[in-house]
């Protein structure tokens, strides 16, 4: 099993769990709707990019740069938002990490765009 397949699927599963926690459990802890919305954004971006990593691991397994950038981007972008949502004062040092994660996500898309054409599997 390719490592990026595993990474993509585990990030996908955790994004659903974190999204569910944000929609149900987080409201008991945080009253600010903007912070809850930020959590939803983090879960959304994590889910979308985890699906891309899993898909790319099948159709473009040679493009480890794109998948690595997506993985780093999800970790930095979504991870920093999760922590900043939970405790903005404690994790304020992570504020600059969020846009770096966003740049990694953008870089992943660019790396996919300029890469060799993927091999699309034939289904029978």
N, C-alpha and C positions, 0 to 999 in steps of 0.2 A: 504494500500500500504506500503510495507516494506521501512524503511528509506533509506537503501542502494540502493534500486532500484531508488529512487528519486535522491539520490546523484550521482549515476552512470550516469543517463540520463542527469542530469543538467550539470555535468562535461563534458559529451560527446557533448552536444549542445554548451557549451561555447568553447570547443576545436575546433569545426568547425568554430565558429565565429572568434576566435583568430587566427586560421590558415589562414582564408580568409583575415583577416586584415594584417597578416604578409606577405601574398603573394601579396597583392594589395596596401594597405594603408601605410604600414611601409616603403616601398621603397622611398616614398616622404619625409620621415623624417630621414632615416638612409641610408648612402651610403655604409657602410662597409658590404660586402657580408658575412663575417664570422658572424657578429652579426645577420644578417637576417637568416642565416642558423641555428644559435642557437635558434632563435625563432621557426623555423620549427621543430627542434628537440623537443622543449618543447611541442608544439602542438601535435606532433606525439605521444610522450609518454603519454600525457594526454588523447588522444583519445583511445589508446590501453588499458590503465588501467581503463578508465571509462567504456569501454565495458566489461572488466573482472569483475568489481564491479557489474554492472547490471546483468550480467550472473550469477555470484556467488550468488547474492541475491536471485535468483530463485532456483538454483540447490544445493546450500550449505548455506542456510540461517542461520544455526547455527554457521558458521565460521565468526563470527564478528571480530575476531582478524585479519584475512587476509584482510577483507574488510576495516577495520579501518586503517591497515598499508598502503593499497593502497591509501586510501583517504588522509592520512597524507603525504604519499610520493608524490602524485600528487601535493598537495598544496605546499609542500616545494620545490620539484625538479622543476616542471614547473613554479610555481609562482616566485621563485627566478630568474630563467632564463629570464622570461618575464621582470621583473623589471630591471635586470642587462642589458638586451638588450636595454631597453628604456633609461636608464640613469646610465651607469656604475659607474660614480663617486659618485652620490648620494646614490646608493644602494650597494656600494662595501662591506658594512658590511654583506650583505647577501651571499657573496661568499661561506662561509663555510656551509650554509644551503643546497646548492645544493647537495653535496655528502651525507648529512644526509637524504635528501629526497630519493636519490638513494638507500640508505641502507634500508629505509622503503619499497620501491618498491620490493627490493630483498626479504626482510622479508615477505612481503605479498605472494610472490610466494612460499617461503619455507613453510609458514603456510598452504597454499593450498595443498602442496605436502604431508605434514605429517598429515593432517586432516582426519577425518572419510570420507569414500567414499561418494560422493554426491549422492543425490537422483535425478535421471534423470526423468523429467516429461514425462508422456506418452501422445503422441499426437494421436488423433483419426481422 
